[in-house]
Amino acid sequence: MKKIIGFIFLIATISCSNDDAEMISVDNPEIALNIPADFPEVNSFVSLNKPTKYGVELGEKLFSDKRFSADNTISCSSCHIKANAFADLNPQGIGIEGRVGLRNTPPIQNLMFMQFYNWDGSKQQLENQPLVPIITHEEMDSSILEVIGKIENDVAYKELFRKAFGDENITPDRIYRSIAQFEYTLVSANSKYDKIKRKEGESFTVEEAKGYETFLQKCVSCHSTALFTDQSFRNIGFPLNTNSNEAGRARVTGIPADFMSFRVPTLRNIEYTAPYGSFGQFATLRAVLDYFDNGVLEADNLDPIFKKNGNRIPLSEEEKTNLIAFMKTLSDKEFVK
């Protein structure tokens, strides 16, 4: 009799355990990223943090949460605005209390293909980047522990963390990983240029075609690959930011030869990301091209492309007009909607 009762108890225990497991188990599939065939290889860290259904949902929610800032007024999405290819319209980033940052807000598209993050390449792993704006005085001026203290009792967050990671524990690492997962999904590869390359019935206008020719002659050495950046760091003689904290890539490496060198920006969606330059020196694309044509600042480490051409990239007025027409074919209208 005791054996029968014990057997019944064992079956009941197993049944309850299975019910509990079903309650805890959440289907959280990886998201297919549909990587364009001609794009570079993804950053090696992506494989360690593959985007999942609920990881991305959680990351997008965190990306838009103003509680990340000390006074609850600024979120990541306050500066990284979708309509501007996740940049903004300010010369330099604006943080809490109207504080002005050191640099122009960079767009955050196609990040999983990038090997460096921030204009000076201070981060090589996207998961290490979100802490930077959180703790920077001119941006959010907070701390990750303060952020967790604000959201740890939020029922919606508890549920999302459980779905994304298996339990409700909110940790710094999980916050960074979720935001990165969301950012990995921001792939822009559906511009007019892309459709032409894919032979989908689009074609360049005469101006755009001439602009593409000029681009291949005078721009492609820096703005190469399908990303339209070779991801190198170059001093191209832009007007200097006299802020004593600015040194470009040299802030990271400590090497004088890197002084005022910045990562080559992508030209994708450049129509939406004005103003231009490391601290928004130029209001328009025409102003940038005029500056190249008129001559850039001399520097010991000025990029050789400028050095060998008398510190300039000579451009006729027609070439400038056509180049801008071509660059606008890199606008991905669906991406910014």
Buried (B, 14 or more C-beta within 10 A) or exposed (E): EEEEEEEEEEEEEEEEEEEEEEEEEEEBEEBEBEBBEEBBEBBEBBEEBEBBBBBBBBBBBBBBBBBBBBEBBBBBBBBBBBEBBBBBEBBBBBBBEEBEBBBBBBBBBBBBBBEBBBBBBBBBBBBBBBBBBBEBEBBBBBBBEBBBEBBEEBEEBBBBBBBBBEEBEBEBEBBBBBBBBBBBBBBBBBBBBBBBBBEEEBEBEEBBBBBBBBBEEBBBBBBBBBBBBBBBBBBBBBEBBEEEEBBBBBBBBEEEEBBBBBBBBBBBBBBBBBBBBBBBBBEEBBBBBBBBBEBBBEBEBBBEBBEEEEBBBEBEEEBBBBBBBBBBBBBBEEBBE
